[in-house]
């Protein structure tokens, strides 16, 4: 993270200058958006690591494996799908699709009741 985040940011800046303009014209607002997204990622990561422990005492490893395998499949697909959508429809559409998808998936957490457990 210490090296990857600044390098990724530099690459992102270069791509943004070459490919398209950002929706957030104000650079400070854009930084706020990126910071907010990183914070949301932190909330999601903490929740996904603790959920298997709350749901089961006997099957924590299996639940963790399934949960994180599904997350990694999504990450792998998005790294292929996003550039494909960007090539065909533009980066704004590709990123809007990713945002809409996440907004569609996020409410599903409301149906997880860890207090009930599965054991």
C-alpha positions as CSV (number, residue, x, y, z in Angstrom):
1,X,0.0,0.0,0.0
2,X,2.8,2.4,0.8
3,X,4.3,2.1,-2.6
4,X,1.3,0.9,-4.6
5,X,-1.1,3.7,-3.7
6,X,1.1,6.6,-4.9
7,X,2.3,4.7,-8.0
8,X,-1.3,3.8,-8.8
9,X,-2.3,7.5,-8.3
10,X,0.4,8.7,-10.6
11,X,-0.6,6.2,-13.3
12,X,-4.3,7.2,-12.8
13,X,-3.4,10.9,-13.2
14,X,-1.5,10.2,-16.4
15,X,-4.3,8.1,-17.8
16,X,-6.8,10.8,-16.8
17,X,-4.8,13.5,-18.7
18,X,-4.4,11.3,-21.7
19,X,-7.8,9.6,-21.9
20,X,-10.5,11.8,-20.5
21,X,-11.3,14.5,-17.9
22,X,-12.5,13.7,-14.4
23,X,-16.1,14.5,-13.4
24,X,-14.7,16.3,-10.3
25,X,-13.0,19.3,-11.9
26,X,-11.7,20.5,-8.5
27,X,-8.7,18.4,-7.6
28,X,-9.4,18.8,-3.9
29,X,-12.9,17.4,-4.4
30,X,-11.5,14.5,-6.4
31,X,-9.1,13.7,-3.5
32,X,-12.0,13.8,-1.1
33,X,-13.9,11.3,-3.4
34,X,-10.9,9.0,-3.5
35,X,-10.5,9.2,0.3
36,X,-14.1,8.5,0.8
37,X,-13.9,5.5,-1.5
38,X,-10.9,4.2,0.4
39,X,-12.7,4.6,3.7
40,X,-15.7,2.6,2.3
41,X,-13.3,-0.1,1.2
42,X,-11.9,-0.2,4.8
43,X,-15.4,-0.6,6.2
44,X,-16.1,-3.4,3.8
45,X,-12.9,-5.2,4.5
46,X,-13.4,-5.2,8.2
47,X,-16.9,-6.5,7.9
48,X,-16.0,-9.2,5.5
49,X,-13.2,-10.5,7.7
50,X,-15.3,-10.6,10.9
51,X,-18.6,-11.9,9.4
52,X,-17.5,-15.6,9.2
53,X,-16.5,-15.5,12.9
54,X,-19.9,-14.1,13.8
55,X,-21.9,-16.6,11.6
56,X,-20.3,-19.8,12.7
57,X,-17.9,-21.3,15.3
58,X,-17.4,-24.6,13.5
59,X,-17.2,-23.5,9.8
60,X,-15.2,-20.2,10.0
61,X,-12.5,-21.4,7.6
62,X,-15.0,-22.6,5.0
63,X,-17.1,-19.4,5.2
64,X,-14.0,-17.3,5.0
65,X,-12.8,-19.2,2.0
66,X,-16.2,-18.9,0.2
67,X,-16.6,-15.2,1.0
68,X,-13.1,-14.2,-0.1
69,X,-13.1,-16.4,-3.1
70,X,-16.3,-14.7,-4.3
71,X,-14.7,-11.3,-3.6
72,X,-11.6,-12.3,-5.6
73,X,-13.6,-13.5,-8.5
74,X,-15.4,-10.1,-8.6
75,X,-12.0,-8.4,-8.5
76,X,-10.7,-10.5,-11.3
77,X,-13.8,-9.9,-13.5
78,X,-13.7,-6.2,-12.8
79,X,-10.1,-5.9,-13.9
80,X,-11.2,-7.3,-17.3
81,X,-14.7,-5.9,-17.6
82,X,-13.9,-2.3,-16.7
83,X,-11.3,-1.7,-19.5
84,X,-13.6,-3.5,-22.0
85,X,-16.5,-1.2,-21.1
86,X,-14.1,1.8,-21.2
87,X,-12.9,0.9,-24.7
88,X,-16.4,0.5,-26.0
89,X,-18.3,3.2,-24.1
90,X,-15.7,5.4,-22.4
91,X,-14.2,5.5,-18.9
92,X,-17.1,7.4,-17.4
93,X,-19.6,4.8,-18.4
94,X,-17.3,2.0,-17.2
95,X,-16.9,3.6,-13.8
96,X,-20.6,4.5,-13.6
97,X,-21.3,0.8,-14.3
98,X,-19.0,-0.3,-11.5
99,X,-20.5,2.2,-9.1
100,X,-24.1,1.2,-10.0
101,X,-23.1,-2.5,-9.5
102,X,-21.7,-1.8,-6.1
103,X,-24.8,0.2,-5.1
104,X,-26.9,-2.7,-6.2
105,X,-24.9,-5.2,-4.2
106,X,-24.4,-3.2,-1.0
107,X,-28.0,-3.5,0.2
108,X,-27.7,-7.3,0.3
109,X,-25.7,-6.9,3.5
110,X,-29.0,-5.8,5.1
111,X,-30.1,-9.5,4.8
112,X,-27.2,-10.9,6.7
113,X,-28.1,-11.4,10.3
114,X,-24.9,-12.5,12.1
115,X,-26.7,-12.7,15.5
116,X,-28.6,-15.7,14.2
117,X,-25.6,-17.7,13.1
118,X,-25.7,-20.9,11.0
119,X,-24.6,-23.5,13.5
